[in-house]
Amino acid sequence: MDHRILGRTRREVSAIGLGTWQLGADWGDVEDSAALAVLDEAAESGVTFFDTADVYGDGRSETLIGRWLQQNPAWDGTVATKMIRRAPEPDLAHATYDNFRAWTDRSRRNLGVDTLDLVQLHCPTSDVIASDAVYEALDRLVEDGAIASYGVSVETCRQALDAIARPHVATVQIILNAFRRKPLDEVLPAAQSAGVGIIARVPLASGLLSGRYTTETVFAENDHRSFNRGGEAFDVGETFSGVDYAAGVEAAATFSELARGVGLEPATAALAWGAQQEGVSTVIPGARSTEQARANAAAGEVEPLSQEFLDAVRDLYDTTFREVIHPRW
């Protein structure tokens, strides 16, 4: 497994991490034993970065990771969590030191740690990212010893660039995959220049890039791929990367052909594509089974993808999604 330095945290993390939204909620049901087994398999496969949030299952994801950490004290990894989505709105009115302190104290209890490795503002409104007072409050949390570093998880490239410009922002988390390429234009170069880590989320476009879905696939009612296709619950870009599902299925079939043409399974190729982008610190696919966790981690060992494959993936985006996706996020 390849490892990189995670921006201003100065922590070394695996190129393939583990996103744990699936272990909390909104992806169908996952039993506690299955969730802990996923964490086991990811760690055994070389993963040293777990990403969670205080709202994933109302703290369930954090609590499960906390249980796992107690059972695995020798694991030398990094756990990133997020905050602000417990507020009625993730806006400036709720982005106060007192709220930050309450939310981080809850996450510390859930995870069973004194100091959180990395706390990210969880897709807040743009006024939060623009506020000097917000960063002053986050700096106080660092001074208090409640958190070691902080970052911002964003929806748009504009928000990412604004966060990167802040001197103590350690990381930016953003959607990046073969169907969401806009961060390659300015965000990754800016992050590299500033020494900010990039955490690439939704790397499989909510599973589309695995090539396993058809237009007839049915998702559970409590799976966001059923209830958020139009952005009913949160930003539509978080579900299938914002692409139309039927168009995504068709494009994923083409991507699958390209991947198998270079001897890789589609999901492996998609994760390797993200991890091999210059400036990416870690890619955080989710997993609902040990098999998925093991296969995801293997993408961190893939040899550099050929220029022919990379060009074909770019052309697929340009002809299928650029006109719709690029202006929006």
C-alpha positions in Angstrom: 0.0 0.0 0.0 1.3 3.4 -1.0 1.4 6.0 1.8 1.4 9.8 1.7 1.6 12.7 4.1 -1.8 14.1 4.8 -1.3 17.8 4.3 -0.6 20.0 7.3 -1.5 17.2 9.7 2.0 15.8 8.9 0.5 12.4 9.4 1.3 9.5 7.1 -1.8 7.8 5.7 -2.6 5.1 3.2 -3.4 6.1 -0.3 -6.6 4.1 0.1 -8.5 4.9 3.2 -11.9 3.8 4.5 -15.1 5.9 4.4 -17.5 4.8 7.1 -20.8 6.5 6.2 -21.9 3.0 5.2 -21.3 1.7 8.7 -23.5 4.4 10.2 -26.6 5.0 8.1 -28.1 5.8 4.7 -26.7 2.7 2.8 -29.1 0.1 4.1 -28.5 -1.9 7.3 -25.1 -3.2 8.5 -24.9 -5.2 11.6 -22.3 -4.2 14.3 -20.4 -7.4 13.8 -20.2 -6.9 10.0 -19.1 -3.3 10.5 -16.3 -4.3 12.9 -15.2 -7.0 10.5 -14.9 -4.4 7.7 -12.6 -2.3 10.0 -10.6 -5.4 10.8 -10.2 -6.3 7.1 -9.3 -2.7 6.1 -6.6 -2.5 8.7 -5.2 -5.9 7.8 -5.1 -4.8 4.2 -2.9 -1.8 5.1 -5.5 1.0 5.5 -4.3 3.6 8.1 -7.0 6.2 7.5 -10.7 6.0 8.6 -13.1 8.8 7.8 -16.3 9.2 9.8 -18.8 11.9 11.0 -20.8 12.7 14.1 -24.0 12.4 12.1 -23.4 9.0 10.5 -26.1 7.0 12.2 -26.3 9.8 14.9 -22.9 8.8 16.1 -23.1 5.0 15.4 -20.2 5.1 13.0 -18.0 6.9 15.5 -19.0 4.6 18.3 -18.2 1.5 16.3 -14.8 2.9 15.4 -14.3 3.7 19.1 -15.0 0.1 20.0 -12.6 -1.1 17.3 -9.9 1.2 18.5 -10.2 -0.1 22.0 -9.8 -3.7 20.7 -6.9 -2.7 18.4 -4.6 -0.4 20.4 -1.6 -1.3 18.3 -3.2 0.2 15.1 -1.1 3.2 14.1 -3.6 5.1 12.0 -5.6 8.3 11.8 -9.3 8.8 12.4 -10.9 11.9 10.8 -14.4 12.9 11.9 -16.7 15.8 10.9 -19.0 18.3 12.6 -21.7 21.0 12.1 -24.3 18.8 10.5 -25.9 18.2 13.9 -27.1 21.9 13.7 -30.5 22.6 12.1 -28.5 24.2 9.3 -24.7 24.0 8.7 -24.5 27.8 8.5 -22.7 30.7 10.2 -25.3 31.1 12.9 -24.4 27.7 14.3 -20.7 27.8 13.6 -19.7 28.9 17.1 -16.9 27.9 19.5 -19.5 26.6 22.0 -21.2 24.4 19.4 -17.8 23.2 18.1 -16.7 22.4 21.6 -19.9 20.4 22.3 -19.8 18.5 19.1 -16.1 17.6 19.4 -16.5 16.6 23.0 -19.3 14.2 21.9 -17.1 12.8 19.1 -14.2 12.4 21.6 -16.5 10.3 23.9 -17.8 8.3 20.9 -14.3 7.5 19.7 -12.8 7.1 23.2 -10.0 9.5 22.6 -8.7 12.6 24.4 -7.7 14.4 21.2 -9.3 14.0 17.8 -6.8 13.5 15.0 -8.6 15.6 12.5 -12.0 17.3 12.5 -13.6 18.6 9.3 -16.4 21.1 8.9 -19.0 18.9 7.3 -20.1 20.6 4.0 -21.0 23.9 5.6 -22.5 26.8 3.8 -20.1 29.1 2.1 -20.5 31.9 4.7 -18.9 29.5 7.3 -15.9 28.8 5.0 -15.5 32.6 4.5 -15.6 33.6 8.2 -12.5 34.6 10.2 -14.3 33.8 13.4 -14.8 30.2 12.4 -11.1 29.6 12.0 -10.4 31.5 15.3 -12.8 29.0 17.0 -11.1 26.0 15.4 -7.7 27.4 16.4 -9.0 27.5 20.0 -9.9 23.9 19.8 -6.4 23.0 18.8 -5.0 25.2 21.6 -7.4 23.4 24.0 -6.0 20.0 23.0 -9.5 18.8 21.9 -8.4 18.4 18.2 -5.0 18.0 16.6 -5.8 19.4 13.2 -8.8 20.7 11.3 -10.0 20.7 7.7 -13.1 21.3 5.6 -15.3 18.9 3.6 -16.8 20.8 0.7 -19.3 20.5 -2.1 -17.9 22.9 -4.6 -14.5 23.8 -6.0 -14.9 27.4 -5.1 -15.4 26.4 -1.4 -12.3 24.2 -1.6 -10.2 27.1 -2.9 -11.4 29.4 -0.2 -10.6 26.8 2.5 -7.1 26.1 1.0 -6.3 29.8 1.3 -6.6 29.6 5.1 -3.2 29.2 6.8 -4.2 26.5 9.3 -6.5 24.4 7.2 -4.8 21.0 7.1 -7.1 19.1 4.6 -9.9 19.6 2.2 -12.2 16.7 1.4 -14.0 16.9 -2.0 -15.8 14.6 -4.4 -13.4 13.4 -7.0 -13.8 10.5 -9.4 -13.9 9.8 -13.2 -17.4 11.4 -13.4 -16.4 14.4 -11.2 -13.2 15.8 -12.6 -13.4 19.5 -12.0 -11.1 19.5 -8.9 -8.3 18.5 -11.2 -8.4 22.0 -12.8 -7.6 24.2 -9.9 -8.2 22.6 -6.5 -5.5 19.9 -6.6 -2.8 22.3 -7.9 -3.7 24.9 -5.2 -3.7 22.3 -2.5 -0.3 21.1 -3.5 1.1 24.6 -3.6 -0.3 25.3 -0.1 0.7 22.0 1.5 -3.0 21.1 2.1 -4.0 17.4 2.0 -6.8 16.3 -0.4 -9.2 13.6 0.8 -11.1 12.3 -2.3 -14.6 11.1 -1.4 -17.3 9.3 -3.4 -14.5 7.8 -5.5 -16.9 5.2 -7.1 -19.7 7.6 -7.7 -21.9 5.8 -5.1 -21.0 2.5 -6.7 -21.7 3.4 -10.3 -18.0 3.0 -11.3 -18.0 -0.6 -10.0 -20.0 -1.5 -13.1 -22.3 -3.7 -11.1 -25.5 -1.7 -11.5 -28.2 -1.6 -14.2 -31.2 0.6 -14.7 -33.2 -2.2 -13.0 -31.1 -2.2 -9.8 -33.2 -1.6 -6.7 -31.7 0.0 -3.6 -33.1 -0.2 -0.1 -35.5 2.5 1.0 -33.1 3.7 3.6 -30.3 3.9 1.1 -29.6 7.5 -0.1 -29.3 6.1 -3.7 -33.1 5.6 -3.4 -34.2 8.7 -1.4 -31.7 11.4 -2.6 -31.5 11.1 -6.3 -33.1 14.6 -6.7 -31.3 16.1 -3.7 -34.3 15.7 -1.4 -32.2 15.1 1.7 -28.8 16.7 1.0 -26.7 17.9 -1.9 -27.6 15.8 -4.9 -23.9 15.7 -5.8 -23.3 13.2 -3.0 -25.5 10.6 -4.7 -24.1 9.1 -7.9 -21.8 12.2 -8.0 -24.9 14.2 -9.3 -25.1 12.4 -12.6 -28.3 11.1 -14.0 -28.6 7.5 -12.9 -29.4 6.0 -16.3 -26.7 8.0 -18.0 -24.3 7.0 -15.2 -25.1 3.3 -15.8 -24.4 3.6 -19.5 -21.1 5.6 -18.9 -20.1 3.1 -16.2 -20.4 0.2 -18.8 -17.9 2.0 -21.0 -15.6 2.7 -18.1 -15.8 -1.0 -17.2 -14.7 -1.9 -20.7 -11.7 0.5 -20.5 -10.7 -1.0 -17.1 -10.9 -4.6 -18.2 -8.9 -3.6 -21.2 -6.0 -2.8 -18.9 -6.5 -5.9 -16.8 -8.3 -4.4 -13.9 -11.8 -4.7 -12.3 -13.8 -1.5 -12.8 -13.8 -0.6 -9.0 -10.1 -1.2 -8.7 -9.4 1.0 -11.8 -11.6 3.8 -10.5 -10.0 3.9 -7.1 -6.5 3.7 -8.6 -7.5 6.6 -10.9 -8.3 8.7 -7.9 -5.3 7.7 -5.8 -2.9 8.3 -8.7 -4.0 11.9 -9.3 -1.2 14.2 -8.3 -2.0 16.0 -5.1 -4.4 13.4 -3.7 -3.5 12.3 -0.2 -6.0 9.5 0.3 -9.2 8.1 -1.3 -12.0 7.0 0.9 -14.3 4.4 -0.6 -16.8 2.8 1.7 -17.3 -0.9 2.2 -20.2 -3.0 3.5 -18.3 -6.3 3.5 -14.8 -7.6 4.2 -14.6 -8.6 0.5 -15.2 -5.0 -0.5 -12.7 -3.6 2.0 -10.0 -6.0 0.8 -10.6 -5.3 -2.9 -10.7 -1.5 -2.2 -7.3 -1.6 -0.4 -5.7 -3.5 -3.3 -6.2 -0.5 -5.5 -3.4 1.2 -3.5 -0.9 -1.2 -5.0 -1.9 -0.8 -8.7 0.9 0.1 -11.0 0.7 3.6 -12.7 -2.2 3.6 -15.1 -1.4 4.0 -18.8 -1.7 7.3 -20.5 -4.0 5.7 -23.1 -6.4 4.6 -20.3 -6.2 8.1 -18.7 -7.0 9.8 -22.0 -9.9 7.5 -22.6 -11.4 8.2 -19.2 -11.0 11.9 -19.8 -12.7 11.6 -23.2 -15.6 9.7 -21.6 -16.2 12.5 -19.1 -15.8 15.2 -21.7 -18.4 13.7 -24.0 -20.8 12.5 -21.4 -20.8 14.7 -18.3 -18.6 17.8 -18.6 -21.4 20.0 -19.8 -23.7 19.1 -16.9 -21.2 18.5 -14.1 -18.4 21.0 -14.6 -20.5 24.3 -14.2 -22.4 23.0 -11.2 -19.8 22.1 -8.6 
